Amino acid sequence: MRPATFIALLRGVNVSGHNRVPMSDLRLACAGLGWTAVQTYIQSGNVLFRAAASAASLEEELERLIERELGLSIPVIVRTAKAWSSCIRGNPFPEASQTEPNLVMLALSKATPKQDAAEQLQARAVGDERIARVGDALWIHFSRGVGRTRLSPALLDRLAGSPVTMRNWRTALKLEELAQSMV
């Protein structure tokens, strides 16, 4: 297998003082796994790297590393740069992404979301929140802000069928830009 560029998303790190993961330590640990060109973006657990393995095996490897080195059980979601770009192109809320990029979220789950995940989430949405599924990604436009929703992380996990993590449109675009510069 030839090396490819990957993006790893750690769920719920460095939020309100919980699950503290220093990005410098994470970069060094990932390099210790033999991954190359390792870099992180902001403090919310975004890692870009090159490796010759499947996304699923890299998820497991990074989760074990975090457990062993930091004593934390943190879900990790890994996508290839190609899959990430496909997600970006599938954004169903382009207008909102231009005017409210911090309110449009790309939500990825460890396993392919359940077929009815978007419909189930939409049924629980507040006001004019919008949810759509495109491929294996869920997209959520939190029109009134993430803090005013009923779509909790636990609900997202349950309805998607596996752990979910989200990145706003700005972060999603920046991760794509960084990944493309590594290809």
OpenMM code with the backbone's topology and positions (N, CA, C; nanometers):
from openmm import Vec3, app, unit

residues = "MET ARG PRO ALA THR PHE ILE ALA LEU LEU ARG GLY VAL ASN VAL SER GLY HIS ASN ARG VAL PRO MET SER ASP LEU ARG LEU ALA CYS ALA GLY LEU GLY TRP THR ALA VAL GLN THR TYR ILE GLN SER GLY ASN VAL LEU PHE ARG ALA ALA ALA SER ALA ALA SER LEU GLU GLU GLU LEU GLU ARG LEU ILE GLU ARG GLU LEU GLY LEU SER ILE PRO VAL ILE VAL ARG THR ALA LYS ALA TRP SER SER CYS ILE ARG GLY ASN PRO PHE PRO GLU ALA SER GLN THR GLU PRO ASN LEU VAL MET LEU ALA LEU SER LYS ALA THR PRO LYS GLN ASP ALA ALA GLU GLN LEU GLN ALA ARG ALA VAL GLY ASP GLU ARG ILE ALA ARG VAL GLY ASP ALA LEU TRP ILE HIS PHE SER ARG GLY VAL GLY ARG THR ARG LEU SER PRO ALA LEU LEU ASP ARG LEU ALA GLY SER PRO VAL THR MET ARG ASN TRP ARG THR ALA LEU LYS LEU GLU GLU LEU ALA GLN SER MET VAL".split()
positions = [
    Vec3(0.0851, -0.1181, 0.0000),
    Vec3(0.0000, 0.0000, 0.0000),
    Vec3(0.0895, 0.1242, 0.0000),
    Vec3(0.0572, 0.2186, -0.0885),
    Vec3(0.1350, 0.3427, -0.0975),
    Vec3(0.0843, 0.4431, 0.0052),
    Vec3(0.1735, 0.5274, 0.0558),
    Vec3(0.1295, 0.6288, 0.1525),
    Vec3(0.0260, 0.7228, 0.0911),
    Vec3(-0.0689, 0.7618, 0.1732),
    Vec3(-0.1726, 0.8574, 0.1344),
    Vec3(-0.1813, 0.9632, 0.2428),
    Vec3(-0.2475, 1.0718, 0.2106),
    Vec3(-0.2694, 1.1790, 0.3071),
    Vec3(-0.4020, 1.1537, 0.3787),
    Vec3(-0.3995, 1.1684, 0.5105),
    Vec3(-0.5171, 1.1446, 0.5942),
    Vec3(-0.5438, 1.2644, 0.6847),
    Vec3(-0.6690, 1.2748, 0.7255),
    Vec3(-0.7116, 1.3721, 0.8262),
    Vec3(-0.7759, 1.2930, 0.9389),
    Vec3(-0.7245, 1.3110, 1.0603),
    Vec3(-0.7822, 1.2468, 1.1782),
    Vec3(-0.8502, 1.3536, 1.2632),
    Vec3(-0.9710, 1.3234, 1.3083),
    Vec3(-1.0476, 1.4128, 1.3938),
    Vec3(-1.0656, 1.3467, 1.5289),
    Vec3(-1.0150, 1.4114, 1.6330),
    Vec3(-1.0344, 1.3619, 1.7684),
    Vec3(-1.1592, 1.4285, 1.8231),
    Vec3(-1.2417, 1.3512, 1.8871),
    Vec3(-1.3673, 1.4049, 1.9362),
    Vec3(-1.3543, 1.4577, 2.0781),
    Vec3(-1.4000, 1.5811, 2.0973),
    Vec3(-1.4154, 1.6367, 2.2313),
    Vec3(-1.2869, 1.6610, 2.3078),
    Vec3(-1.1790, 1.6997, 2.2393),
    Vec3(-1.0557, 1.7288, 2.3115),
    Vec3(-1.0418, 1.8788, 2.3339),
    Vec3(-0.9770, 1.9110, 2.4457),
    Vec3(-0.9466, 2.0503, 2.4811),
    Vec3(-1.0703, 2.1398, 2.4823),
    Vec3(-1.1822, 2.0837, 2.5266),
    Vec3(-1.3069, 2.1587, 2.5377),
    Vec3(-1.3342, 2.1840, 2.6853),
    Vec3(-1.3407, 2.3089, 2.7235),
    Vec3(-1.3695, 2.3479, 2.8628),
    Vec3(-1.2791, 2.2770, 2.9625),
    Vec3(-1.1537, 2.2578, 2.9269),
    Vec3(-1.0575, 2.1963, 3.0174),
    Vec3(-1.0654, 2.0456, 3.0270),
    Vec3(-1.1514, 1.9832, 2.9483),
    Vec3(-1.1659, 1.8376, 2.9513),
    Vec3(-1.0844, 1.7738, 2.8394),
    Vec3(-1.0434, 1.6480, 2.8644),
    Vec3(-0.9689, 1.5708, 2.7649),
    Vec3(-0.8539, 1.6512, 2.7053),
    Vec3(-0.7667, 1.6990, 2.7933),
    Vec3(-0.6523, 1.7807, 2.7504),
    Vec3(-0.5540, 1.6971, 2.6695),
    Vec3(-0.5322, 1.7398, 2.5470),
    Vec3(-0.4367, 1.6747, 2.4587),
    Vec3(-0.3489, 1.7839, 2.3973),
    Vec3(-0.2262, 1.7989, 2.4465),
    Vec3(-0.1360, 1.8970, 2.3848),
    Vec3(-0.1035, 1.8557, 2.2416),
    Vec3(-0.1248, 1.9458, 2.1484),
    Vec3(-0.1044, 1.9135, 2.0071),
    Vec3(0.0418, 1.8812, 1.9773),
    Vec3(0.1358, 1.9449, 2.0473),
    Vec3(0.2773, 1.9129, 2.0239),
    Vec3(0.3069, 1.7674, 2.0634),
    Vec3(0.2506, 1.7227, 2.1744),
    Vec3(0.2685, 1.5832, 2.2169),
    Vec3(0.2025, 1.4874, 2.1173),
    Vec3(0.0856, 1.5264, 2.0684),
    Vec3(0.0141, 1.4424, 1.9726),
    Vec3(0.0940, 1.4283, 1.8427),
    Vec3(0.1514, 1.5375, 1.7946),
    Vec3(0.2332, 1.5307, 1.6726),
    Vec3(0.3520, 1.4356, 1.6910),
    Vec3(0.4207, 1.4494, 1.8037),
    Vec3(0.5358, 1.3624, 1.8296),
    Vec3(0.4949, 1.2158, 1.8394),
    Vec3(0.3841, 1.1908, 1.9069),
    Vec3(0.3371, 1.0530, 1.9227),
    Vec3(0.2991, 0.9927, 1.7872),
    Vec3(0.2336, 1.0705, 1.7035),
    Vec3(0.1955, 1.0217, 1.5702),
    Vec3(0.3187, 0.9937, 1.4854),
    Vec3(0.4181, 1.0798, 1.4937),
    Vec3(0.5430, 1.0569, 1.4213),
    Vec3(0.6085, 0.9290, 1.4712),
    Vec3(0.5940, 0.9011, 1.6009),
    Vec3(0.6480, 0.7792, 1.6582),
    Vec3(0.5818, 0.6534, 1.6041),
    Vec3(0.4631, 0.6677, 1.5486),
    Vec3(0.3944, 0.5546, 1.4861),
    Vec3(0.4457, 0.5280, 1.3451),
    Vec3(0.5351, 0.6163, 1.2987),
    Vec3(0.5878, 0.6019, 1.1638),
    Vec3(0.5131, 0.6848, 1.0610),
    Vec3(0.4161, 0.7645, 1.1069),
    Vec3(0.3439, 0.8523, 1.0159),
    Vec3(0.4363, 0.9672, 0.9791),
    Vec3(0.4218, 1.0199, 0.8589),
    Vec3(0.5081, 1.1277, 0.8133),
    Vec3(0.4274, 1.2545, 0.7883),
    Vec3(0.5009, 1.3664, 0.7771),
    Vec3(0.4413, 1.4984, 0.7498),
    Vec3(0.3298, 1.5315, 0.8486),
    Vec3(0.3455, 1.4897, 0.9729),
    Vec3(0.2414, 1.5086, 1.0746),
    Vec3(0.2301, 1.6566, 1.1102),
    Vec3(0.1083, 1.7057, 1.1067),
    Vec3(0.0803, 1.8416, 1.1522),
    Vec3(-0.0574, 1.8456, 1.2168),
    Vec3(-0.0771, 1.9429, 1.3029),
    Vec3(-0.2078, 1.9615, 1.3655),
    Vec3(-0.2591, 2.0990, 1.3273),
    Vec3(-0.3899, 2.1129, 1.3375),
    Vec3(-0.4529, 2.2422, 1.3091),
    Vec3(-0.5423, 2.2784, 1.4264),
    Vec3(-0.5214, 2.3930, 1.4822),
    Vec3(-0.5853, 2.4461, 1.6029),
    Vec3(-0.5855, 2.3412, 1.7144),
    Vec3(-0.6432, 2.3736, 1.8245),
    Vec3(-0.6321, 2.2894, 1.9445),
    Vec3(-0.7453, 2.1875, 1.9596),
    Vec3(-0.8341, 2.1778, 1.8600),
    Vec3(-0.9513, 2.0920, 1.8768),
    Vec3(-0.9344, 1.9501, 1.8251),
    Vec3(-0.8108, 1.9076, 1.8021),
    Vec3(-0.7875, 1.7678, 1.7677),
    Vec3(-0.8003, 1.7365, 1.6206),
    Vec3(-0.7307, 1.8110, 1.5368),
    Vec3(-0.7260, 1.7847, 1.3934),
    Vec3(-0.5823, 1.7507, 1.3576),
    Vec3(-0.5608, 1.6316, 1.3044),
    Vec3(-0.4264, 1.5861, 1.2705),
    Vec3(-0.4222, 1.5487, 1.1227),
    Vec3(-0.3244, 1.6005, 1.0538),
    Vec3(-0.3012, 1.5647, 0.9141),
    Vec3(-0.1695, 1.4895, 0.9079),
    Vec3(-0.1634, 1.3875, 0.8228),
    Vec3(-0.0418, 1.3057, 0.8156),
    Vec3(-0.0456, 1.2197, 0.6904),
    Vec3(0.0668, 1.1558, 0.6647),
    Vec3(0.0765, 1.0587, 0.5562),
    Vec3(0.1107, 0.9228, 0.6173),
    Vec3(0.0453, 0.8195, 0.5652),
    Vec3(0.0688, 0.6838, 0.6141),
    Vec3(0.0258, 0.5848, 0.5062),
    Vec3(0.0734, 0.4624, 0.5205),
    Vec3(0.0382, 0.3548, 0.4275),
    Vec3(-0.0441, 0.2512, 0.5026),
    Vec3(-0.1720, 0.2824, 0.5222),
    Vec3(-0.2630, 0.1925, 0.5930),
    Vec3(-0.4056, 0.2352, 0.5607),
    Vec3(-0.5015, 0.1578, 0.6077),
    Vec3(-0.6420, 0.1936, 0.5867),
    Vec3(-0.6855, 0.2943, 0.6933),
    Vec3(-0.7869, 0.3725, 0.6612),
    Vec3(-0.8396, 0.4698, 0.7569),
    Vec3(-0.8841, 0.4009, 0.8853),
    Vec3(-0.9504, 0.2868, 0.8735),
    Vec3(-0.9996, 0.2151, 0.9920),
    Vec3(-0.8846, 0.1703, 1.0822),
    Vec3(-0.7778, 0.1185, 1.0230),
    Vec3(-0.6649, 0.0738, 1.1064),
    Vec3(-0.5947, 0.1926, 1.1707),
    Vec3(-0.5890, 0.3062, 1.1000),
    Vec3(-0.5277, 0.4263, 1.1572),
    Vec3(-0.6107, 0.4813, 1.2723),
    Vec3(-0.7431, 0.4744, 1.2613),
    Vec3(-0.8299, 0.5157, 1.3727),
    Vec3(-0.7974, 0.4350, 1.4980),
    Vec3(-0.7934, 0.3029, 1.4813),
    Vec3(-0.7654, 0.2138, 1.5946),
    Vec3(-0.6275, 0.2411, 1.6533),
    Vec3(-0.5296, 0.2586, 1.5669),
    Vec3(-0.3926, 0.2830, 1.6114),
    Vec3(-0.3829, 0.4120, 1.6933),
    Vec3(-0.4486, 0.5188, 1.6466),
    Vec3(-0.4436, 0.6461, 1.7179),
    Vec3(-0.5232, 0.6401, 1.8481),
    Vec3(-0.6359, 0.5728, 1.8478),
    Vec3(-0.7118, 0.5579, 1.9727),
    Vec3(-0.6301, 0.4824, 2.0778),
    Vec3(-0.5632, 0.3749, 2.0360),
    Vec3(-0.4780, 0.2985, 2.1303),
    Vec3(-0.3634, 0.3849, 2.1816),
    Vec3(-0.3024, 0.4629, 2.0939),
    Vec3(-0.1927, 0.5507, 2.1324),
    Vec3(-0.2386, 0.6527, 2.2372),
    Vec3(-0.3517, 0.7159, 2.2140),
    Vec3(-0.4034, 0.8167, 2.3077),
    Vec3(-0.4358, 0.7531, 2.4422),
    Vec3(-0.4913, 0.6339, 2.4386),
    Vec3(-0.5228, 0.5616, 2.5629),
    Vec3(-0.3935, 0.5284, 2.6385),
    Vec3(-0.2954, 0.4761, 2.5670),
    Vec3(-0.1691, 0.4340, 2.6284),
    Vec3(-0.0883, 0.5532, 2.6787),
    Vec3(-0.0738, 0.6563, 2.5970),
    Vec3(0.0134, 0.7693, 2.6297),
    Vec3(-0.0524, 0.8739, 2.7200),
    Vec3(-0.1831, 0.8950, 2.7026),
    Vec3(-0.2505, 1.0026, 2.7760),
    Vec3(-0.3567, 0.9534, 2.8735),
    Vec3(-0.3858, 0.8247, 2.8693),
    Vec3(-0.4868, 0.7690, 2.9589),
    Vec3(-0.6282, 0.8164, 2.9271),
    Vec3(-0.6525, 0.8555, 2.8022),
    Vec3(-0.7837, 0.9056, 2.7631),
    Vec3(-0.8474, 0.8135, 2.6597),
    Vec3(-0.9774, 0.7942, 2.6720),
    Vec3(-1.0524, 0.7172, 2.5733),
    Vec3(-1.1258, 0.8168, 2.4840),
    Vec3(-1.0692, 0.8416, 2.3669),
    Vec3(-1.1218, 0.9441, 2.2764),
    Vec3(-1.1506, 0.8811, 2.1407),
    Vec3(-1.2748, 0.8931, 2.0935),
    Vec3(-1.3035, 0.8436, 1.9582),
    Vec3(-1.2258, 0.9246, 1.8539),
    Vec3(-1.1740, 0.8534, 1.7554),
    Vec3(-1.0992, 0.9144, 1.6462),
    Vec3(-1.1655, 0.8745, 1.5151),
    Vec3(-1.1829, 0.9718, 1.4273),
    Vec3(-1.2408, 0.9474, 1.2956),
    Vec3(-1.1372, 0.9899, 1.1927),
    Vec3(-1.1042, 0.8998, 1.1010),
    Vec3(-1.0007, 0.9256, 1.0000),
    Vec3(-1.0629, 0.9155, 0.8612),
    Vec3(-1.0267, 1.0121, 0.7764),
    Vec3(-1.0684, 1.0115, 0.6357),
    Vec3(-0.9463, 1.0425, 0.5494),
    Vec3(-0.9448, 0.9860, 0.4298),
    Vec3(-0.8394, 1.0219, 0.3355),
    Vec3(-0.8641, 1.1649, 0.2881),
    Vec3(-0.7603, 1.2281, 0.2348),
    Vec3(-0.7758, 1.3627, 0.1791),
    Vec3(-0.8777, 1.3604, 0.0659),
    Vec3(-0.8778, 1.2540, -0.0117),
    Vec3(-0.9737, 1.2419, -0.1223),
    Vec3(-1.1170, 1.2347, -0.0689),
    Vec3(-1.1409, 1.1549, 0.0319),
    Vec3(-1.2750, 1.1450, 0.0908),
    Vec3(-1.3163, 1.2785, 0.1522),
    Vec3(-1.2201, 1.3478, 0.2146),
    Vec3(-1.2497, 1.4786, 0.2754),
    Vec3(-1.2956, 1.5772, 0.1680),
    Vec3(-1.2226, 1.5822, 0.0563),
    Vec3(-1.2602, 1.6720, -0.0532),
    Vec3(-1.3986, 1.6390, -0.1068),
    Vec3(-1.4307, 1.5116, -0.1116),
    Vec3(-1.5642, 1.4702, -0.1555),
    Vec3(-1.6716, 1.5231, -0.0593),
    Vec3(-1.6428, 1.5170, 0.0684),
    Vec3(-1.7363, 1.5727, 0.1675),
    Vec3(-1.7552, 1.7223, 0.1439),
    Vec3(-1.6463, 1.7936, 0.1244),
    Vec3(-1.6520, 1.9386, 0.1040),
    Vec3(-1.7374, 1.9719, -0.0183),
    Vec3(-1.7163, 1.8992, -0.1269),
    Vec3(-1.7935, 1.9238, -0.2493),
    Vec3(-1.9419, 1.8929, -0.2302),
    Vec3(-1.9741, 1.8087, -0.1337),
    Vec3(-2.1132, 1.7706, -0.1102),
    Vec3(-2.1908, 1.8627, -0.0182),
    Vec3(-2.1309, 1.9707, 0.0277),
    Vec3(-2.1979, 2.0628, 0.1200),
    Vec3(-2.3348, 2.1053, 0.0648),
    Vec3(-2.4436, 2.0682, 0.1323),
    Vec3(-2.5770, 2.1026, 0.0832),
    Vec3(-2.6230, 2.2432, 0.1234),
    Vec3(-2.5412, 2.3145, 0.1991),
    Vec3(-2.5792, 2.4468, 0.2477),
    Vec3(-2.4777, 2.5536, 0.2046),
    Vec3(-2.4530, 2.5687, 0.0741),
    Vec3(-2.3493, 2.6622, 0.0289),
    Vec3(-2.3779, 2.8078, 0.0648),
    Vec3(-2.5040, 2.8502, 0.0600),
    Vec3(-2.5353, 2.9902, 0.0912),
    Vec3(-2.5056, 3.0196, 0.2385),
    Vec3(-2.5536, 2.9331, 0.3257),
    Vec3(-2.5300, 2.9521, 0.4692),
    Vec3(-2.3811, 2.9435, 0.5005),
    Vec3(-2.3091, 2.8606, 0.4272),
    Vec3(-2.1650, 2.8464, 0.4493),
    Vec3(-2.0915, 2.9757, 0.4173),
    Vec3(-2.1426, 3.0505, 0.3219),
    Vec3(-2.0821, 3.1792, 0.2872),
    Vec3(-2.1140, 3.2863, 0.3904),
    Vec3(-2.2370, 3.2896, 0.4393),
    Vec3(-2.2796, 3.3965, 0.5298),
    Vec3(-2.2603, 3.3633, 0.6771),
    Vec3(-2.2670, 3.2347, 0.7120),
    Vec3(-2.2544, 3.1915, 0.8520),
    Vec3(-2.1647, 3.0676, 0.8620),
    Vec3(-2.0387, 3.0770, 0.8217),
    Vec3(-1.9538, 2.9578, 0.8155),
    Vec3(-1.9329, 2.8881, 0.9498),
    Vec3(-1.9463, 2.9607, 1.0576),
    Vec3(-1.9300, 2.8981, 1.1895),
    Vec3(-2.0552, 2.8218, 1.2335),
    Vec3(-2.1666, 2.8369, 1.1618),
    Vec3(-2.2912, 2.7695, 1.1983),
    Vec3(-2.3225, 2.6490, 1.1102),
    Vec3(-2.2415, 2.6253, 1.0090),
    Vec3(-2.2584, 2.5080, 0.9225),
    Vec3(-2.1534, 2.4061, 0.9623),
    Vec3(-2.1998, 2.2876, 1.0002),
    Vec3(-2.1104, 2.1844, 1.0515),
    Vec3(-2.1099, 2.0602, 0.9642),
    Vec3(-1.9896, 2.0103, 0.9401),
    Vec3(-1.9688, 1.8801, 0.8788),
    Vec3(-1.9577, 1.7819, 0.9946),
    Vec3(-2.0492, 1.6861, 0.9999),
    Vec3(-2.0512, 1.5864, 1.1075),
    Vec3(-2.0155, 1.4502, 1.0482),
    Vec3(-1.9091, 1.3907, 1.0998),
    Vec3(-1.8660, 1.2596, 1.0536),
    Vec3(-1.8747, 1.1602, 1.1676),
    Vec3(-1.9138, 1.0397, 1.1346),
    Vec3(-1.9247, 0.9339, 1.2354),
    Vec3(-1.8265, 0.8222, 1.2029),
    Vec3(-1.7950, 0.7436, 1.3038),
    Vec3(-1.6989, 0.6349, 1.2856),
    Vec3(-1.7490, 0.5348, 1.1815),
    Vec3(-1.8752, 0.5003, 1.1905),
    Vec3(-1.9363, 0.4086, 1.0933),
    Vec3(-2.0303, 0.4898, 1.0044),
    Vec3(-2.0647, 0.4362, 0.8914),
    Vec3(-2.1608, 0.5030, 0.8038),
    Vec3(-2.2882, 0.5300, 0.8836),
    Vec3(-2.3392, 0.6534, 0.8780),
    Vec3(-2.4606, 0.6841, 0.9553),
    Vec3(-2.5778, 0.5957, 0.9137),
    Vec3(-2.6650, 0.5696, 1.0088),
    Vec3(-2.7874, 0.4949, 0.9787),
    Vec3(-2.8627, 0.5665, 0.8673),
    Vec3(-2.9332, 0.4896, 0.7880),
    Vec3(-3.0056, 0.5441, 0.6725),
    Vec3(-3.0973, 0.6602, 0.7094),
    Vec3(-3.1634, 0.6509, 0.8237),
    Vec3(-3.2616, 0.7530, 0.8613),
    Vec3(-3.2063, 0.8579, 0.9581),
    Vec3(-3.0757, 0.8637, 0.9727),
    Vec3(-3.0161, 0.9553, 1.0720),
    Vec3(-3.0551, 1.1004, 1.0468),
    Vec3(-3.0450, 1.1468, 0.9234),
    Vec3(-3.0773, 1.2870, 0.8941),
    Vec3(-3.2239, 1.3169, 0.9222),
    Vec3(-3.3117, 1.2264, 0.8838),
    Vec3(-3.4552, 1.2469, 0.9071),
    Vec3(-3.4869, 1.2481, 1.0569),
    Vec3(-3.4240, 1.1565, 1.1309),
    Vec3(-3.4468, 1.1506, 1.2756),
    Vec3(-3.3956, 1.2775, 1.3439),
    Vec3(-3.2808, 1.3262, 1.3007),
    Vec3(-3.2262, 1.4498, 1.3575),
    Vec3(-3.3127, 1.5697, 1.3201),
    Vec3(-3.3561, 1.5752, 1.1947),
    Vec3(-3.4403, 1.6868, 1.1513),
    Vec3(-3.5690, 1.6929, 1.2328),
    Vec3(-3.6237, 1.5774, 1.2685),
    Vec3(-3.7466, 1.5731, 1.3483),
    Vec3(-3.7257, 1.6324, 1.4879),
    Vec3(-3.6019, 1.6369, 1.5339),
    Vec3(-3.5711, 1.6904, 1.6667),
    Vec3(-3.5086, 1.8299, 1.6605),
    Vec3(-3.4953, 1.8825, 1.5415),
    Vec3(-3.4312, 2.0130, 1.5222),
    Vec3(-3.5146, 2.1251, 1.5831),
    Vec3(-3.4469, 2.2332, 1.6167),
    Vec3(-3.5105, 2.3502, 1.6761),
    Vec3(-3.5202, 2.4594, 1.5694),
    Vec3(-3.6359, 2.5230, 1.5613),
    Vec3(-3.6529, 2.6354, 1.4694),
    Vec3(-3.6241, 2.5954, 1.3259),
    Vec3(-3.5381, 2.6716, 1.2611),
    Vec3(-3.5085, 2.6438, 1.1202),
    Vec3(-3.3728, 2.5751, 1.1011),
    Vec3(-3.3298, 2.4959, 1.2000),
    Vec3(-3.2099, 2.4139, 1.1819),
    Vec3(-3.2348, 2.3167, 1.0665),
    Vec3(-3.1303, 2.2923, 0.9895),
    Vec3(-3.1428, 2.2009, 0.8757),
    Vec3(-3.0364, 2.0929, 0.8852),
    Vec3(-3.0772, 1.9698, 0.8533),
    Vec3(-2.9877, 1.8553, 0.8555),
    Vec3(-3.0002, 1.7826, 0.7225),
    Vec3(-2.8880, 1.7423, 0.6661),
    Vec3(-2.8883, 1.6654, 0.5422),
    Vec3(-2.7777, 1.5610, 0.5487),
    Vec3(-2.8021, 1.4519, 0.4816),
    Vec3(-2.6984, 1.3488, 0.4678),
    Vec3(-2.6517, 1.3488, 0.3234),
    Vec3(-2.5209, 1.3551, 0.3048),
    Vec3(-2.4600, 1.3464, 0.1725),
    Vec3(-2.3490, 1.2433, 0.1828),
    Vec3(-2.3663, 1.1312, 0.1176),
    Vec3(-2.2693, 1.0224, 0.1297),
    Vec3(-2.2639, 0.9738, 0.2731),
    Vec3(-2.1436, 0.9673, 0.3298),
    Vec3(-2.1318, 0.9226, 0.4688),
    Vec3(-2.1203, 1.0397, 0.5655),
    Vec3(-2.1534, 1.1595, 0.5178),
    Vec3(-2.1449, 1.2793, 0.6026),
    Vec3(-2.2840, 1.3320, 0.6365),
    Vec3(-2.2957, 1.3832, 0.7572),
    Vec3(-2.4152, 1.4574, 0.7962),
    Vec3(-2.3756, 1.6040, 0.7985),
    Vec3(-2.4617, 1.6871, 0.7480),
    Vec3(-2.4398, 1.8312, 0.7479),
    Vec3(-2.5493, 1.8944, 0.8315),
    Vec3(-2.5105, 1.9871, 0.9177),
    Vec3(-2.6077, 2.0536, 1.0043),
    Vec3(-2.5859, 2.2038, 0.9966),
    Vec3(-2.6940, 2.2753, 0.9685),
    Vec3(-2.6899, 2.4213, 0.9735),
    Vec3(-2.7617, 2.4623, 1.1014),
    Vec3(-2.6834, 2.5014, 1.2007),
    Vec3(-2.7350, 2.5471, 1.3291),
    Vec3(-2.7670, 2.6959, 1.3172),
    Vec3(-2.8783, 2.7287, 1.2589),
    Vec3(-2.9116, 2.8671, 1.2249),
    Vec3(-2.9138, 2.9615, 1.3449),
    Vec3(-2.9411, 2.9074, 1.4630),
    Vec3(-2.9444, 2.9915, 1.5834),
    Vec3(-2.8230, 2.9667, 1.6735),
    Vec3(-2.7280, 2.8886, 1.6262),
    Vec3(-2.6070, 2.8598, 1.7036),
    Vec3(-2.6105, 2.7226, 1.7673),
    Vec3(-2.4922, 2.6662, 1.7853),
    Vec3(-2.4804, 2.5324, 1.8430),
    Vec3(-2.5299, 2.5296, 1.9878),
    Vec3(-2.5124, 2.6387, 2.0590),
    Vec3(-2.5535, 2.6436, 2.1990),
    Vec3(-2.7036, 2.6446, 2.2210),
    Vec3(-2.7812, 2.6623, 2.1153),
    Vec3(-2.9271, 2.6725, 2.1294),
    Vec3(-3.0000, 2.5545, 2.0659),
    Vec3(-2.9304, 2.4447, 2.0458),
    Vec3(-2.9902, 2.3292, 1.9802),
    Vec3(-3.0259, 2.2204, 2.0811),
    Vec3(-3.1120, 2.1305, 2.0383),
    Vec3(-3.1419, 2.0104, 2.1159),
    Vec3(-3.0654, 1.8897, 2.0621),
    Vec3(-2.9855, 1.9122, 1.9590),
    Vec3(-2.9105, 1.8037, 1.8962),
    Vec3(-2.7786, 1.7832, 1.9707),
    Vec3(-2.7877, 1.7166, 2.0830),
    Vec3(-2.6711, 1.6941, 2.1695),
    Vec3(-2.5770, 1.5912, 2.1080),
    Vec3(-2.4518, 1.5896, 2.1530),
    Vec3(-2.3592, 1.4865, 2.1042),
    Vec3(-2.4122, 1.3445, 2.1276),
    Vec3(-2.4731, 1.3204, 2.2415),
    Vec3(-2.5264, 1.1866, 2.2695),
    Vec3(-2.6380, 1.1500, 2.1710),
    Vec3(-2.7225, 1.2466, 2.1382),
    Vec3(-2.8300, 1.2215, 2.0420),
    Vec3(-2.7719, 1.1955, 1.9029),
    Vec3(-2.6745, 1.2752, 1.8633),
    Vec3(-2.6095, 1.2534, 1.7338),
    Vec3(-2.5510, 1.1126, 1.7261),
    Vec3(-2.4794, 1.0722, 1.8296),
    Vec3(-2.4195, 0.9382, 1.8330),
    Vec3(-2.5265, 0.8301, 1.8191),
    Vec3(-2.6322, 0.8441, 1.8974),
    Vec3(-2.7379, 0.7417, 1.8991),
    Vec3(-2.8064, 0.7308, 1.7637),
    Vec3(-2.8432, 0.8445, 1.7056),
    Vec3(-2.9160, 0.8405, 1.5797),
    Vec3(-2.8268, 0.8066, 1.4607),
    Vec3(-2.7003, 0.8432, 1.4672),
    Vec3(-2.6070, 0.8062, 1.3594),
    Vec3(-2.5642, 0.6606, 1.3719),
    Vec3(-2.5602, 0.6103, 1.4948),
    Vec3(-2.5233, 0.4708, 1.5174),
    Vec3(-2.3794, 0.4494, 1.5613),
    Vec3(-2.3023, 0.5563, 1.5730),
    Vec3(-2.1647, 0.5479, 1.6216),
    Vec3(-2.1183, 0.6887, 1.6585),
    Vec3(-2.0035, 0.7018, 1.7278),
    Vec3(-1.9566, 0.8347, 1.7675),
    Vec3(-1.9441, 0.9315, 1.6502),
    Vec3(-1.9861, 1.0558, 1.6748),
    Vec3(-1.9865, 1.1619, 1.5740),
    Vec3(-1.9008, 1.2773, 1.6252),
    Vec3(-1.8279, 1.3413, 1.5360),
    Vec3(-1.7604, 1.4655, 1.5681),
    Vec3(-1.7881, 1.5646, 1.4566),
    Vec3(-1.7892, 1.6930, 1.4906),
    Vec3(-1.8241, 1.7963, 1.3936),
    Vec3(-1.7115, 1.8982, 1.3799),
    Vec3(-1.7014, 1.9552, 1.2603),
    Vec3(-1.6120, 2.0672, 1.2341),
    Vec3(-1.6904, 2.1717, 1.1554),
    Vec3(-1.6720, 2.2993, 1.1908),
    Vec3(-1.7451, 2.4028, 1.1180),
    Vec3(-1.6854, 2.4209, 0.9787),
    Vec3(-1.7584, 2.4939, 0.8958),
    Vec3(-1.7206, 2.5093, 0.7559),
    Vec3(-1.5808, 2.5683, 0.7391),
    Vec3(-1.5478, 2.6675, 0.8193),
    Vec3(-1.4137, 2.7279, 0.8089),
    Vec3(-1.3046, 2.6252, 0.8360),
    Vec3(-1.3218, 2.5492, 0.9420),
    Vec3(-1.2226, 2.4469, 0.9766),
    Vec3(-1.2173, 2.3391, 0.8693),
    Vec3(-1.3334, 2.2966, 0.8196),
    Vec3(-1.3375, 2.1948, 0.7148),
    Vec3(-1.2597, 2.2404, 0.5912),
    Vec3(-1.2787, 2.3660, 0.5519),
    Vec3(-1.2066, 2.4195, 0.4360),
    Vec3(-1.0562, 2.4273, 0.4618),
    Vec3(-1.0182, 2.4696, 0.5802),
    Vec3(-0.8761, 2.4806, 0.6124),
    Vec3(-0.8101, 2.3429, 0.6129),
    Vec3(-0.8790, 2.2429, 0.6667),
    Vec3(-0.8240, 2.1078, 0.6668),
    Vec3(-0.8074, 2.0564, 0.5243),
    Vec3(-0.9021, 2.0887, 0.4368),
    Vec3(-0.8878, 2.0487, 0.2971),
    Vec3(-0.7666, 2.1170, 0.2343),
    Vec3(-0.7520, 2.2458, 0.2596),
    Vec3(-0.6384, 2.3216, 0.2051),
    Vec3(-0.5051, 2.2604, 0.2516),
    Vec3(-0.4959, 2.2320, 0.3799),
    Vec3(-0.3727, 2.1744, 0.4337),
    Vec3(-0.3462, 2.0357, 0.3743),
    Vec3(-0.4516, 1.9551, 0.3636),
    Vec3(-0.4361, 1.8200, 0.3081),
    Vec3(-0.3926, 1.8259, 0.1622),
    Vec3(-0.4489, 1.9172, 0.0861),
    Vec3(-0.4129, 1.9294, -0.0552),
    Vec3(-0.2675, 1.9726, -0.0724),
    Vec3(-0.2178, 2.0509, 0.0209),
    Vec3(-0.0777, 2.0950, 0.0121),
    Vec3(0.0194, 1.9787, 0.0425),
    Vec3(-0.0319, 1.8715, 0.1004),
    Vec3(0.0516, 1.7561, 0.1338),
    Vec3(0.0528, 1.6508, 0.0243),
    Vec3(-0.0418, 1.6567, -0.0662),
    Vec3(-0.0563, 1.5522, -0.1693),
    Vec3(0.0545, 1.5626, -0.2706),
] * unit.nanometer
topology = app.Topology()
chain = topology.addChain("A")
for resn in residues:
    res = topology.addResidue(resn, chain)
    for name in ("N", "CA", "C"):
        topology.addAtom(name, app.Element.getBySymbol(name[0]), res)
